[in-house]
């Protein structure tokens, strides 16, 4: 069962916001850093030592 958020405004309870009912997975806010400090943009996070 999904969790719902109830926000209370000056006129009473507010309806759901688009972010409350979004079905998209959360996105990363910052680029990924590897163990050497290299910044990786738009690359999947995975084991880079694999051939």
C-alpha positions in Angstrom: 0.0 0.0 0.0 1.5 3.3 -1.0 2.2 5.9 1.7 0.4 9.2 1.3 1.4 12.6 2.6 -1.1 15.0 4.1 -0.1 18.6 3.9 -2.1 21.2 5.8 -2.4 24.7 4.2 -4.1 27.9 5.3 -7.3 26.7 3.7 -7.2 23.2 5.1 -5.7 19.9 3.7 -4.0 20.1 0.3 -4.4 17.6 -2.5 -1.6 15.4 -3.7 1.3 17.0 -5.6 2.7 15.5 -8.8 5.8 14.4 -6.9 3.6 12.5 -4.4 2.1 10.3 -7.0 5.0 10.0 -9.5 5.9 6.5 -10.6 9.4 7.4 -11.7 12.4 6.2 -9.7 14.4 9.0 -8.0 17.2 10.4 -10.0 20.7 11.2 -8.8 21.3 14.8 -7.9 25.1 14.7 -8.3 27.4 13.0 -10.8 29.1 9.8 -9.6 32.6 9.8 -8.2 34.8 6.7 -8.4 37.4 5.6 -5.8 40.1 7.7 -7.6 38.0 10.9 -7.5 37.1 10.8 -11.2 33.7 12.4 -12.0 31.4 10.2 -14.2 28.4 11.9 -16.0 25.5 9.8 -17.3 27.2 6.5 -16.8 25.7 3.5 -15.0 27.2 2.9 -11.5 28.8 -0.5 -11.7 32.0 -2.4 -11.2 34.5 -0.7 -13.5 37.2 -3.3 -12.8 35.2 -6.0 -14.7 36.5 -6.7 -18.2 
